[in-house]
């Protein structure tokens, strides 16, 4: 057992209101530069939809992630090493700028400088690449809230396998349904971007698992951009370097949550440490498809387990990190309560960001097998609980996103979340918990104590409960390079290469 | 010092020195600036028709030139049969035309595409011009002064070798026709420009990728020995 620590984030999709505050917070800090305008290290997608970049989940087109060959071996989808070198000059799987969008601004100066005329001056849109006038045709969230649209929602590849009748219904004007999906880099255990980088410029930090690009070693072979199945490595067209989400590690190192999580209005994001077994990564990522989801969840180690603690200490993980892992909200949601899954585990990168699938809008009508509105109010909860597979957001769709197509796994989660909701409603509205409710809890595989805990961490958590951040011991990291006290005196001085395009 | 000495003795030494010293300095002091500066993200269709022929063509031709320099005997032996000489010459010419076509597409793309113009520096224009001259003179020589692979081993190879052993013999090339001299001079120009332009990406070809493991994990902390509470002896920690 080789224990390593991973900083992980969890997204409670039931709480996401799609406000894009996370995206803007991230953009203002990290990607407000030439060449990076089009990058959204954090973006929020409306699902069903085609996302950003358009259709990023279509791995037949983009060749992202890993695959398991006939002999059960793990292979990079993009290339073998030799093929990778052969495609240095041109990589057909690379997304184009238009797959994202051409970044734009407006010629605001015209508002002031326009000559006198009969019409109001307008600020015309211009490209931030060429500076020339453009027609804005798309943007990073062009399909925002366009659930049911026949351009975006219909082309969502994750709708595959959903009953055609249900799909048709999802496009009807009053039955449109959508949810939001915030995405950042998944800081995977088996990152495809690292595997694809010919220069070896991308690496995973041993102490907290953040995946970073060493910009000094990046040579613009841009294989990482194609290899990442989540399309979360971006090519800076101006600097000629690849860039990606850094999980705000400078903030983590000083005890602050990443900007996206910190600014989250719906407080949907949680952060904490997970311990995992590095020896199991290859086996986990290469598991047969039907075992893949469970294998990924099993790779996370129990921080309360004596053996794990001993192995963790031997691997140099500080005691306060182990303590932090025990308090980690991610551990609770993912492992203790089994409510969260990684996004698209079938990409086999062993993603380390987790999602709690959203409950559908509760009411609808049952004509042809959809939920009825005219149930007596005291029955609605139970009725929904029993027919959750007819939820407005198809279970199959959620399963394609979060559980490698396993609908039962999604149903278990949704049932448990509904059970929490029903229990708390009985408690706060009726004031009594009847036998039926307790039976329902048992059926959902939970109990009143657990329900209270889930409820607390879902709706009432304070900042320090949402973000359980371990101390980074940077002073010890510096020791390897020199005397920390001497370093303290000189920090901030010295010559830094400005990050500008080379000749 | 006459013009021949300047062009065929001084220039190559200056170029070689610049190429080596400045490349190493740039690599060590400004690693961020070393990049292939791909523009595929901005424009991809024309790039395919330009970059693939150009890079493969020019690389193979460079390999041929280099082979002639290190083992001229092998080329001479190969050319022992006329049919093999024709084959080699024809292959070389085809590769040069292929590379030339690619370069033409790349130049056209750089001029006509607004997005590519936005990332074009003056040095890019210089680099493209020098390589263009190189390829055009190369084709010209292949057609007009046949058969280069036959006589080249007794003209160019001794000349370059004389430079490398610091006993320059500029007279070997000084008397050649202008096109051949231009080809030589263009190469020294290319070499001198090398460290100051995006050409540096040539030496960054990531061959090491073939042998490195798929994953890379880097720890800031090194291993150290610590006293663990309760343990009598210091134990090793991975940091």
Interface residues (C-beta under 8 A of the other chain):
Chain A: X4 X76 X81 X82 X84 X85 X88 X89 X90 X91 X92 X94 X95 X96 X97 X127 X129 X130 X131 X132 X190 X191 X194 X195 X197 X198 X199 X200 X202 X203 X204 X205 X206 X207 X215 X216 X217 X218 X219 X220 X221 X222 X225 X235 X237 X238 X239 X240 X241 X278 X281 X313 X314 X315 X316 X476 X477 X479 X480 X497 X499 X500 X501 X502 X503
Chain B: X30 X31 X32 X33 X34 X35 X36 X37 X38 X39 X40 X41 X42 X43 X44 X47 X48 X51 X52 X55 X56 X114 X115 X117 X118 X119 X121 X123 X196 X197 X198 X200 X201 X204 X205 X206 X207 X208 X209 X210 X212 X214 X215 X216 X217 X218 X219 X220 X221 X222 X223 X224 X228 X235 X237 X238 X239
